[in-house]
Amino acid sequence: MRWFHRWVLFGMVGLFGFLSGVVWMKPPREAQRKPRVQESVVAREFKLVDRDGNVRAELSIPFGDPVLFLYDRTGKPRAWLTLDREGNPRMMFVDKNDMPIWQAPAAEAKPSQ
């Protein structure tokens, strides 16, 4: 009967080892709830959409230089921040009729002829 006791003992130790491994390998619930945050994201374009799926902001390089567009509820671009060809920053806000409300740097005065 000694062999029987040994097999029971080995079986219990093996079962205990297996169950303790399962318990230790299970990740904590709090770690499962936290979203993973990427250190870096590489893309050519980012779009921010509202609950209805309408694009409300866009960060892209449509003309060769980076541009941040802000759109109104109808999808019209109403504000943007960009760099000109020389690398100088430009910012503009327009009304619903696409008329400039404000821009920086201020528009240069055109010489009259």
PERAVEN-V271002 format. One line per field, one symbol per residue. ss: DSSP state (h for helix, s for strand, l for the rest). phi: phi as a letter, one per 40 degrees, with the letter a starting at -180 (. if undefined). psi: psi as a letter, one per 20 degrees, with the letter a starting at -180 (. if undefined). A space follows every 10 residues. Layout:
ss: ???
phi: ???
psi: ???
//
This chain:
ss: lhhhhhhhhh hhhhhhhhhh hhhhhlllhh hhhlllllll llllsssssl llllssssss llllllssss slllllssss ssslllllss ssssllllls ssssllllll lll
phi: .ccccccccc cccccccccc cccccccccc ccccccbcca bbacabbbbc ccgccbaaba bcbgbcbbbb bcccgccbaa babcccgccb aabbccbgcd caabcdcccc ccb
psi: ighghghggh gggggggghh hgghipqqhh hhhpqppqhq ppriqpppqa hijppiqpoa mhjiqqpoqp qahijppiqq prpahijqqq qqpqaijkpp gqqprqpppp pq.
//
